[in-house]
Amino acid sequence: MAHESTAEPTRFGYELLRDHVIPGILGKHEDDILYWAGKEIARKFPVFSVNEIPEFFKEAGWGDLRLASSGKEEADYELSERITSPATKDSYHLESGFLAEQYQIANGCLTECYGARDEKSGQIVLQVRWDETYTIGK
């Protein structure tokens, strides 16, 4: 009996890893480790410009990322079309770590990112914040 293979990973396969395997391995440290894993992914897959980050999210299957606003030391993104399942908790630590590191590389200063669901709109918001007084590697 021949088996057909799909070119794309399935939603079920993604859910198995993200919702069951990873939490089981990482336990109570899951959020912290996912944040640092996101930073590591950014170091291994740096973008040429922060404008390329939404395309990376789409290609990684993390959802549609849209820059909602930006300022001198901040940028807010909205994340939609994210794969979720009944087991998925509202955790955006992997994505937040990735964004923080990409901005840290681009700006050369200490950067953090926090993800949360806006209670009024239900929209996932990833808030990137950096401090130009704390330079890194320059």
Helices and strands as residue ranges (DSSP letters): H 11-15, I 16-21, H 22-26, G 27-29, H 30-44, G 50-52, H 53-60, E 64-71, E 74-80, H 93-107, E 109-117, E 124-135
